[in-house]
Amino acid sequence: MSQADTFRVRKHTYQALFIGGALFAAWNTATLLFNAGLIHFDGAYLFVGFSIIFQVQALALVSGQNRDLNTRDFSVYRADGGAQVAR
């Protein structure tokens, strides 16, 4: 990969880890409040919430991969000369 691609991939990786950490902290906070009995969720709301979370996560992953493939510079993988055919 080119230097710009390497930097972009590392930047997105660290941003995803930072955002994931914040979401994990919010999830743990809600779990602790639920276990302490301070907030109450109906079972149906939990199933709907999990479904929405997984669908949004899947859309974000596919969108991120598509954006990465559209912006990546594949010229570094091409040979300098013309295509060689093995005989």
C-alpha angles and dihedrals in degrees: 000000000000121000092255091052092048091050092047092050092049091047092052091046093054092043090052091049091049094048091043090052091052092049091047090052091051090048092050091049091053091046092052092048091049093049090048089054095241094120129029130208127190115230093242091056090053092054092047091046093051091048092052092046093051093046093050090047092051092049091049093049094048092044092049093049091048091049090048093051092046093052100039118109107231094177091095089067095056122094118245094235132051122289113287118217117210113230 
